[in-house]
Amino acid sequence: MKSSIWLTIVAGFTTGMGNGSVFTAAFLLAVGRGPFGEAGLWFMDPYDPRTFQGTADWIMFIFGFAFVIILGAALKQHALLEGLRKEE
């Protein structure tokens, strides 16, 4: 697991944020532009969850972080199972 930590982080974030972008598209289509006062396209606004783009970015960050946790747990369990199988 120690040798694959960066691979887990990079693969987890890219896959999770990709999945989050699909959820983001569905979410923003459902709520529309109405609840957001600004599009959030300038300077640090894309990271402000009160803006349209900020909401999209934060949803993708959350999905990415969650997928890193899930992938790390799965790889750890896989390593444990492979270790037990080698001892048999």
N, C-alpha and C positions, 0 to 999 in steps of 0.2 A: 504494500500500500504506500509506503514512503516514497518509492521510486515513481509512483504514478500520481502523485498529488497534483502536480500542475496539469497533467493530462485530464484528471478528474475535474479540476476547476474550469479549464478552458472548454472541454467537451460538455460539461454540465451547463455552464452559462450559455454557450451558443445554442445548444439544443433546447434548454429551458426557455431562453428568450425567444427562440423561434416559435415554440409552442405558445408562449405568452403573447406573441404578436397576433396569432390567430384568435385567441381569446380577447385581446384588446380590440381587434377589428369588430368582433361580434358585440362586445360591450359598448363601444362607441357608436356603432350603428343603432343599438337599442336605446341608448340615452340621448343620442343626437348632440347637437352643438349647444342646445339650450342651457344646460346647467353651468356652462363655462363662460366666464366673462371675457377671457382672452384666449387666443390660439396658443400662446406660449412659445413663440419661435425665436425670440431674441435673447442674447446673452445667457443668463442662467435660468431663464423661464422654462426651458424644456425639462428642468429637474424640479420644478415646483408642482406638486400634485394638485394644486388648485387650478391649473391651466389644462387645456385640452391635450397638448403634447406631453405635459408633465404627468398627467394621469396615465397616458399610454406608456411612457417610459417606466414609471414606477410599477405598473402591472408586469411589464417584461422583466424588470429587476427582481421582483418577488418570485416570478416563475423560474427565473434563472437560479436564484439562490436555493429555492426549494428543490430544483432538479439536481443541484450539486450535492445537497444533503442526501437525496434519494440514491443518487449514483454512488456516493461514498459508502453508504450503508450496504448497497448491493454488492459492491466490490469487496467490502470487508467480509460479508457473509460468504461470498464466493471463495475468497482466500481461506477462510476457515474450513469450508467444505473440501477444498482441494487438499488442504493440509491433513485433514482426517482421512481422506481417501488414500493418500500416499502411505500412511502408517499401516493400513490394512494389509 
